[in-house]
Structures are given as structure tokens and as C-alpha cells.
Amino acid sequence: MASVGLVGLGVMGRNLALNLSRRGYKVVVYNRTKEVTDRFISGYGGSGLTPAYSPDEVARKLDAPRIILLMVTAGKAVDDVIRSISPYLSSGDVLSDLGNSHFRDTQRREFSLDPSGIHYCGVGVSGGEEGALRGPSIMVGGPSKAWEILKKPMSDISARAFDGTPCASWVGEDGAGHYVKMVHNAIEYVVMELIGECYGVFKALDFSNGEISDIFQLWNEGRSKSYLLEISAKVLRRKDELSGGDLVDKILDSAEQKGTGKWAAESCLELGVPAFSFAVAALDRSMSSFKLVREKASSLEPNRVNKPNLGRREAQEALGTAFSGAQLCAYAQGFSLLEAARNEYGWHTDLAEVARIWQGGCIIRADLLKQIREALLSGAHDSILLDPDIHREIVKCDKAWRNVVSRALEARIPLPGFTSTLAYRDSLFTERLPANLIQALRDYFGAHTYRRVDREGVFHTDWSGG
Ligand SMILES: NC(=O)c1ccc[n+]([C@@H]2O[C@H](COP(=O)([O-])OP(=O)(O)OC[C@H]3O[C@@H](n4cnc5c(N)ncnc54)[C@H](OP(=O)(O)O)[C@@H]3O)[C@@H](O)[C@H]2O)c1
């Protein structure tokens, strides 16, 4: 008998199955297409994996309570698999979706399985193909009873945080696991946007790809150390096997997206959370895919981009500082969205615990998560930017951040990531925003009323008289 069932032997499923079997788990594996299962089993020499060729065979080969992990394409496939396997499961079994499902789908699925007693979990997994094999970050959502059953296997296969603890944890009820993964991806979008913008400024200053790679490598040895900086340095060094030049120069500047960034931006609008940069990072990918329009438009203004008025050394230092401040603002927006979501949906999400399990295995792992966790442990739930140490850090970045952004904007280099993070920082620290005038205008044309700073109540003015 096996202790874990794994359904879906695509890129992620295969590696998770191997990871589990390497840690001594007996795994029964099943894939919709029989040949995929056979190919996987024949290519694998170990003894921990057993094939199954139907959902009921998966159920029959598992010890109780059963643990079944689904790693199939998000959307209809998850509903199809649940429908096919749930009749063979019993009360107390744990059925978990480890794909990138929308948290509302997860809530719906948990609700519909609840009467059967089957524990349904939505689990965020980050780390890509490599992480699935060697140790991902695992964000488990669902009934806390299910976590008691999932805790050991999920902890065993996960990465390790800075203190050596497993990067796997329960992050809240029903859709919380997939929500936390969605926010993880939104932060990933912003950090990638910022790294891309740094690359753009360096290119405008005629730095070579190799030089930019060296700079990213250097930043990665300091305060901004992160997985995304590390791989950016590697990507910029990769040669193209077809042309011999740098591969990055041959890649079309049209970025794609699968949905989690858009979902996070939608959730910000729904919950009224001002995480500007999440929308900007997703929409700037859309701008990049407006390639044909951009080609036409740029032909109307040839040579419009100038060299920023920055020395090479100055640019390197100022951008490094700006990146560090902007990156903190990206994470701040993520934790602020998580705080709003846990209040809205009644989840018992421990934000400091999220900062801990993102320290290893996942795409946004970064040294700054140590400081963020400490800030959250000291109660900086309104915003991590209000934590005294983080605030001091942000203030230190200010001068260089503004200088490099204004020099680059003067040179007409688009910087939606840097400007949106800076706007977030400035708006958050501004006590009185000009929204009073917006309220007056709304009242003028729509009688929408307004509140006053000097007395309680709701007011309306007959503006025609003024
Ligand atoms: N790739 C990553 O880096 C990564 C990272 C984190 C999370 N994820 C998420 O993990 C999930 C799996 O990703 P992946 O990269 O492993 O995908 P993948 O390689 O495309 O594999 C998809 C799997 O889903 C199965 N499937 C598709 N439709 C099905 C259906 N209607 N019924 C039953 N099985 C069905 C496929 O079976 P067949 O072989 O029969 O087609 C295949 O085993 C996705 O939700 C993805 O977003 C991916």
C-alpha cells in the first residue's frame, strides 16, 4: 500500500512524485493518459512509485486516511478529476489541489465536498520544476484537520527557511493557500518588472549584458540578495546556440502571463487595497505584447530615448539603492493585500509564517524576508513599511531612488515599476491626499455627498449657488 497518491504527471507532478519517493514515501501515481504513466514508471528505476490506471485504483492502493495530491492543469481539469476520484474516497481522506487554481474555485470545491467529510485543500506550490524536485515552498489552505495529516509529507519534501525549518505551513482556511500563492506570484511580477527596468536603464547607458550581469551578481551579494537577481545574472550571460551572440538579445520583447498576476490585481480592486504595482506589473506585460502598435508609434518618434544624465558608476549605485527600496515596496503591497484578504474572508493566516515559508524554495525567496518576518512578528500588520527598521531603510533609499527615476524619465525611459512603487511609498506616507477635491467634484455632479474634517456627519452642497 502507498501513503500518497499523485494525480497528474506533467512537469510538476513528475518531480513532486520523485521528491516524495526520495524521502521514503510510497507513492501511487496516475495520469489521464496511460502512456504518460507507463513512460514515467519505466524511466524511473526506484521502488517507491506504483502506477495506477484508474481513479478507483488510486484509492484502492492508498492507506487510510488517504492523501491525494492533484497536479493537473488549473480550471476544468481539476473539477473533472475531483468528479472522477471523489466517489472512491471516504470521510477523513485529504484531497489536495496543488496547481495554480483561483482561490474562489477552491472555496467552491471545498464547500461542495464538505458534506462528504472529505477534506479538500488548496495548496500553493512555488519553485517551478526544480523546486518540485528538490524542495518547493508549500502554502497549504483548507481545514486545519487536513493539515494534521498533510504536515509531515509536505514538510519532508519542502525547502528550508533561514532557520532550517520546513518551508511548508498551513496558511488559512478554504482558498487561503491559493490566495497566498497568487500574492506570491504578484510580488514575483513586480520584482521581475523592476529587474527588467534596471536592465533597460543600463542598456540606455550602453552597459553590455555581461556588465549588467556582473552588477546584478554584485547586488546579489548584498542587501538585495534574491533568487530572481541570481538568475537574472545568469540569463544575461547565456550565449545563443543559434547565433553565438547573447541569447537575451534574440528574445522577443513580448512578455506573457498565465493569470495569477491579473487575479491579484482584480483582488486589489475588489478589496480596495492600493497595491498599485500589482496592476502595473501585469499591465506592463500587456503593454509589451502591444508590439505592433509600439513599433508603429516608435517609428513616429525615432531616436526619442536619450542617454540618462547619469555617470555609469552613479547609475550602478543609484539603481541598486532604488531597487532595494522598490523591492521592499513590492513585498509591502503583497503583505498588505494578504492582511486585507484574511480580514475579508475570515482566514487565520499568520503573515509572519508566510514570510518564513517564502524564505526557501520559492521564486521570490530573498534575504529581505528575514527582516519582513521580524517586522510582522513585532506587529507591523498595517504595513511592513511602518516598522522602524524597514522605514529607516526606505528613507535611506529615497534620494538615490528619486534621482535615478527622474534622470531616466527625463531620458524618456518607461519605468512603470519604479514609479508605481515610489508612488505607493509617497501616497502611504502622505497624511492629506488631494482626494478632498475629488469628493467635492463627485458631490458637484452626482450629489454623492462628502464628510468633513471638522465635524461628524455626511454633507451635500448645492454647488450651483457658488
Ligand atoms: N510549471 C511550473 O513551474 C508550475 C509551478 C507552480 C505551479 N504550477 C501549476 O501546477 C499545475 C500543473 O502544472 P504543470 O506545469 O505540471 O502542467 P503540465 O506539464 O501541462 O501537466 C498537466 C497535467 O494535467 C493533466 N490534465 C490536463 N487536463 C486534464 C483533465 N481534464 N483530466 C485529467 N488530467 C488532466 C495532464 O494529463 P495528460 O498527460 O493526460 O495531458 C498532465 O498530467 C498547473 O496548475 C500549474 O499552473 C506550475
The ligand as an SDF file (V2000), in Angstrom:
LIG
                    3D

 48 52  0  0  0  0  0  0  0  0999 V2000
    5.2750   24.6120  -14.1990 N   0  0  0  0  0  0  0  0  0  0  0  0
    5.5130   25.3320  -13.0990 C   0  0  0  0  0  0  0  0  0  0  0  0
    6.6070   25.9000  -12.8800 O   0  0  0  0  0  0  0  0  0  0  0  0
    4.4500   25.4490  -12.0420 C   0  0  0  0  0  0  0  0  0  0  0  0
    4.7840   25.9670  -10.7730 C   0  0  0  0  0  0  0  0  0  0  0  0
    3.8120   26.0140   -9.7840 C   0  0  0  0  0  0  0  0  0  0  0  0
    2.5300   25.6030  -10.0690 C   0  0  0  0  0  0  0  0  0  0  0  0
    2.2160   25.1250  -11.3250 N   0  0  0  0  0  0  0  0  0  0  0  0
    0.8350   24.6970  -11.5460 C   0  0  0  0  0  0  0  0  0  0  0  0
    0.7940   23.2820  -11.4260 O   0  0  0  0  0  0  0  0  0  0  0  0
   -0.2230   22.7240  -12.2880 C   0  0  0  0  0  0  0  0  0  0  0  0
    0.4110   21.6890  -13.1970 C   0  0  0  0  0  0  0  0  0  0  0  0
    1.4240   22.3480  -13.9450 O   0  0  0  0  0  0  0  0  0  0  0  0
    2.4230   21.5600  -14.9120 P   0  0  0  0  0  0  0  0  0  0  0  0
    3.4400   22.5660  -15.3240 O   0  0  0  0  0  0  0  0  0  0  0  0
    2.8630   20.2980  -14.2870 O   0  0  0  0  0  0  0  0  0  0  0  0
    1.4390   21.2400  -16.1480 O   0  0  0  0  0  0  0  0  0  0  0  0
    1.6160   20.2390  -17.3780 P   0  0  0  0  0  0  0  0  0  0  0  0
    3.0360   19.8000  -17.5230 O   0  0  0  0  0  0  0  0  0  0  0  0
    0.9480   20.8870  -18.5370 O   0  0  0  0  0  0  0  0  0  0  0  0
    0.7620   18.9500  -16.9490 O   0  0  0  0  0  0  0  0  0  0  0  0
   -0.6340   18.9920  -16.8740 C   0  0  0  0  0  0  0  0  0  0  0  0
   -1.1570   17.6950  -16.3080 C   0  0  0  0  0  0  0  0  0  0  0  0
   -2.5790   17.8110  -16.1720 O   0  0  0  0  0  0  0  0  0  0  0  0
   -3.1910   16.6790  -16.7650 C   0  0  0  0  0  0  0  0  0  0  0  0
   -4.5290   17.0370  -17.2450 N   0  0  0  0  0  0  0  0  0  0  0  0
   -4.8570   18.0690  -18.0480 C   0  0  0  0  0  0  0  0  0  0  0  0
   -6.1890   18.0920  -18.2470 N   0  0  0  0  0  0  0  0  0  0  0  0
   -6.6950   17.0450  -17.5660 C   0  0  0  0  0  0  0  0  0  0  0  0
   -8.0110   16.5490  -17.3870 C   0  0  0  0  0  0  0  0  0  0  0  0
   -9.0850   17.1310  -17.9270 N   0  0  0  0  0  0  0  0  0  0  0  0
   -8.1750   15.4390  -16.6230 N   0  0  0  0  0  0  0  0  0  0  0  0
   -7.1010   14.8470  -16.0550 C   0  0  0  0  0  0  0  0  0  0  0  0
   -5.8400   15.2740  -16.1870 N   0  0  0  0  0  0  0  0  0  0  0  0
   -5.6430   16.3690  -16.9330 C   0  0  0  0  0  0  0  0  0  0  0  0
   -2.2610   16.2910  -17.8810 C   0  0  0  0  0  0  0  0  0  0  0  0
   -2.5250   14.9720  -18.2800 O   0  0  0  0  0  0  0  0  0  0  0  0
   -2.2060   14.4460  -19.7740 P   0  0  0  0  0  0  0  0  0  0  0  0
   -0.7820   13.9800  -19.7550 O   0  0  0  0  0  0  0  0  0  0  0  0
   -3.1550   13.3340  -19.9600 O   0  0  0  0  0  0  0  0  0  0  0  0
   -2.4410   15.5750  -20.7220 O   0  0  0  0  0  0  0  0  0  0  0  0
   -0.9000   16.4880  -17.1930 C   0  0  0  0  0  0  0  0  0  0  0  0
   -0.5960   15.3880  -16.3790 O   0  0  0  0  0  0  0  0  0  0  0  0
   -0.8280   23.9360  -13.0140 C   0  0  0  0  0  0  0  0  0  0  0  0
   -1.9600   24.3820  -12.3130 O   0  0  0  0  0  0  0  0  0  0  0  0
    0.2770   24.9820  -12.9320 C   0  0  0  0  0  0  0  0  0  0  0  0
   -0.2200   26.2820  -13.0470 O   0  0  0  0  0  0  0  0  0  0  0  0
    3.1420   25.0220  -12.2900 C   0  0  0  0  0  0  0  0  0  0  0  0
  1  2  1  0
  2  3  2  0
  2  4  1  0
  4  5  1  0
  4 48  2  0
  5  6  2  0
  6  7  1  0
  7  8  2  0
  8  9  1  0
  8 48  1  0
  9 10  1  0
  9 46  1  0
 10 11  1  0
 11 12  1  0
 11 44  1  0
 12 13  1  0
 13 14  1  0
 14 15  2  0
 14 16  1  0
 14 17  1  0
 17 18  1  0
 18 19  2  0
 18 20  1  0
 18 21  1  0
 21 22  1  0
 22 23  1  0
 23 24  1  0
 23 42  1  0
 24 25  1  0
 25 26  1  0
 25 36  1  0
 26 27  1  0
 26 35  1  0
 27 28  2  0
 28 29  1  0
 29 30  1  0
 29 35  2  0
 30 31  1  0
 30 32  2  0
 32 33  1  0
 33 34  2  0
 34 35  1  0
 36 37  1  0
 36 42  1  0
 37 38  1  0
 38 39  2  0
 38 40  1  0
 38 41  1  0
 42 43  1  0
 44 45  1  0
 44 46  1  0
 46 47  1  0
M  CHG  2   8   1  16  -1
M  END
$$$$
